[in-house]
Amino acid sequence: MVYQKYLIKYAEIGIKGKNRYLFEDALVRQIRRALKKTEGTFAVSKEQGRIYVDCQGDYDREELLTRLGRVFGISGICPVVQVPACDPDSLCGHVTAFLKEAYPVHNQTFKMNVRRARKDYPLDSMELNRELGSAVLEAFPEMKVDVHHPEILVTVEIREEFYLYSQVIPGPGGMPVGTNGKAMLLLSGGIDSPVAGWMIAKRGVKLDAVYFHAPPYTSERAKQKVVDLAKQVARYTGPIYLHVVNFTEIQLYIYDKCPHDELTIIMRRYMMRIAEHFAGETGSLGLITGESIGQVASQTMQSLAATNDVCSMPVYRPLIGFDKQEIVEIAEKIGTYETSILPFEDCCTIFVAKHPVTKPNIQVIRRSEKKLAEKIEQLVQTAIDTTEVLIVE
């Protein structure tokens, strides 16, 4: 069955009170963005608390559903049949015709679900449920009513036009991107950080990203891997400004001047400082990392406290209580896992100590950083000045 119209359902947006229209409008914009490169012509409209996608002419249904399935804020996608306003007898005919075309066999259990927005319609919702249900049983004697766990839930919306549908394709949920500000994601080539960015974006946050590159210790293929991960996240978030920072000289200087068991923490602290600089420049309201308590030495409670010590912005860690398998499952779901496990090292793994400190003392770390005073500010400024900004979409 070829559908020319889709009803877009949302969940949380519906409880936003007087501000709901702002979130609805943002969702409409995100849907239009997602469909811009989709084969076909589409019109997205908002009517009486409903959002519709009208397909004008031929289109690729699979591509349409894939792209809509990446729009945060959508809780369900319903292929609908639109029929003109009509009397109950004619509506019975439309419902049975819909079921005949939508399903090849007719021996399932079903339930009618009438939603009557027009209160001037001659029958109320309960009366229509009975009338339509009776018509279905008469047309398809092998079908049976099951009001608790039906195999087919036939929904009829009584509005200016009437809409029939029986399928709700799950969407990603969340809030439309851009409705909750912007944040800067520290993006590496690992499994965790793309998932962390996806999770925060799902709450309506626009993403920019920063990646710390260490040539020649990390290759161009490692950089391309991170660009590819940013592209995969951008399928959900829209364009991402990716800041590629050359971190080599800073890492070598820290390696030369500081105790090796503190390397990871001190390097991480300088990454956070630089990321916060770019966050401030771009209007971001916080930093995002993929850290999870206890996963590695730099993610113990003491290590996270030492990292936070250099930040004035909030640091959001959506994976903080997740174990690795939970993170991997999300990475597989959103399509980043296969890229994340490609064997190209990032700058963190190149300079990792054999026995890193797991319970760093912030005062000790600060004293170690004083050994960097001669050149570190200059190196940081050079890294900032030479940063490459890529628009990834």
C-alpha positions, 0 to 999 in steps of 0.5 A, spaced: 500 500 500 502 506 497 501 512 503 502 519 501 501 522 508 504 521 514 502 523 521 508 525 526 507 523 533 511 526 539 511 525 546 514 530 551 512 536 547 505 535 548 506 537 556 510 543 554 504 548 556 504 555 553 510 554 550 509 547 546 508 551 539 515 553 540 517 546 540 512 544 535 515 549 530 522 546 532 520 539 530 517 542 523 524 545 522 528 539 523 523 534 519 524 539 513 532 539 514 532 531 514 527 531 508 531 536 504 536 530 501 530 525 501 528 523 494 521 526 492 517 532 494 515 533 501 510 538 505 511 539 512 505 542 516 502 543 523 495 543 524 491 543 530 496 539 535 498 534 529 504 534 524 503 531 517 508 530 512 505 530 505 508 526 499 507 529 493 508 524 487 513 518 487 518 518 493 523 512 496 519 510 502 524 506 506 529 512 505 523 517 508 522 512 514 530 512 515 531 519 515 524 521 519 527 515 524 533 520 526 529 526 528 529 527 535 522 529 538 519 524 533 516 518 538 512 515 532 511 515 525 504 513 522 502 512 515 495 515 514 490 514 509 486 521 508 479 521 506 474 527 506 469 528 512 463 523 511 457 520 514 458 514 519 456 509 513 461 512 508 466 512 514 465 504 515 466 503 507 472 507 508 475 503 514 473 496 511 477 498 504 483 501 508 483 494 512 482 490 505 488 494 502 493 494 508 493 487 510 493 481 505 490 476 510 484 478 515 484 473 520 487 477 526 484 480 532 483 488 532 480 494 536 477 500 533 480 507 536 476 513 534 479 520 536 473 525 535 476 532 535 470 535 531 464 535 537 459 536 532 460 529 529 453 525 529 456 520 533 461 520 539 467 516 540 464 510 543 458 509 538 463 510 532 467 504 535 461 500 535 459 502 528 466 501 525 467 495 529 461 491 527 462 493 519 469 490 520 466 484 523 461 483 517 466 485 512 471 480 515 468 474 519 475 471 521 477 477 524 475 478 532 475 483 537 481 484 542 480 490 546 486 488 550 492 486 546 489 487 539 494 485 533 491 491 529 489 497 532 485 501 527 485 509 529 480 513 526 481 521 527 475 525 526 477 532 524 476 537 518 478 531 514 478 524 516 485 520 517 485 512 518 492 508 520 494 502 524 501 502 524 506 506 529 513 506 527 517 508 533 521 514 532 527 516 537 523 520 542 527 526 545 526 533 544 528 537 537 535 539 536 536 546 538 531 547 543 536 546 549 542 550 547 548 548 544 554 544 547 561 542 545 563 534 545 570 532 546 570 527 540 575 521 540 575 515 535 573 511 541 566 508 542 564 512 548 564 519 545 559 519 539 554 515 544 555 521 549 554 526 544 548 522 541 544 522 548 545 529 549 543 531 542 537 527 544 535 532 549 534 537 544 542 540 545 545 542 538 552 539 538 559 542 536 565 538 537 573 538 538 578 533 536 585 532 539 590 530 533 597 528 534 601 527 528 605 524 526 603 519 532 596 519 529 595 518 522 590 522 517 586 515 517 585 516 525 583 523 523 578 521 518 575 516 522 573 521 527 570 525 521 566 519 519 564 518 526 562 526 526 558 524 520 554 519 523 552 523 529 550 529 524 545 524 521 541 525 527 543 532 529 544 536 523 551 540 521 557 539 526 562 544 527 568 539 528 574 543 531 581 539 529 586 541 534 594 539 533 595 537 540 602 534 539 607 539 541 603 540 548 603 532 549 610 532 548 612 537 552 607 534 558 611 528 556 618 531 557 616 535 564 611 531 568 611 525 572 609 519 567 604 516 571 600 523 571 601 524 563 593 522 562 590 526 567 595 532 565 593 532 558 586 531 559 586 537 563 589 541 557 584 538 553 578 540 557 581 547 557 582 548 550 575 545 549 572 550 553 575 556 550 572 553 543 565 552 547 566 559 549 567 562 542 561 558 539 556 560 544 556 553 547 553 552 555 557 546 557 562 540 555 560 533 553 565 527 554 564 520 554 567 518 561 564 512 565 566 511 572 571 506 573 572 504 566 579 506 565 584 510 570 582 517 567 575 515 569 575 514 577 572 519 581 578 522 583 580 523 576 574 526 574 574 531 579 581 533 577 579 534 570 573 538 572 578 542 576 580 546 570 573 547 568 568 553 569 563 550 564 558 544 566 561 538 564 556 533 562 557 525 562 551 522 560 554 515 560 557 516 567 553 510 570 553 505 564 557 499 563 561 498 556 556 493 554 550 498 555 554 503 551 556 498 545 549 496 544 547 504 543 553 505 539 550 499 534 543 502 534 546 509 532 551 506 527 557 508 530 560 502 533 563 499 526 567 505 525 569 506 532 572 499 532 577 501 526 584 500 528 587 507 528 589 510 534 587 517 537 592 521 541 590 519 548 592 511 547 599 513 544 601 517 550 598 513 555 603 511 561 604 503 563 602 505 570 597 511 570 595 514 577 588 512 579 587 516 585 590 523 583 591 528 588 589 535 585 594 539 589 599 534 586 597 535 579 597 542 580 604 542 582 606 538 576 603 543 572 607 548 574 613 545 571 610 547 564 610 554 566 615 556 561 612 554 554 605 551 556 601 558 554 604 559 548 603 552 546 596 552 547 595 559 544 599 556 538 594 550 538 588 554 538 590 559 533 592 553 528 585 549 529 582 547 523 574 547 523 570 542 519 563 543 517 561 536 518 554 533 515 
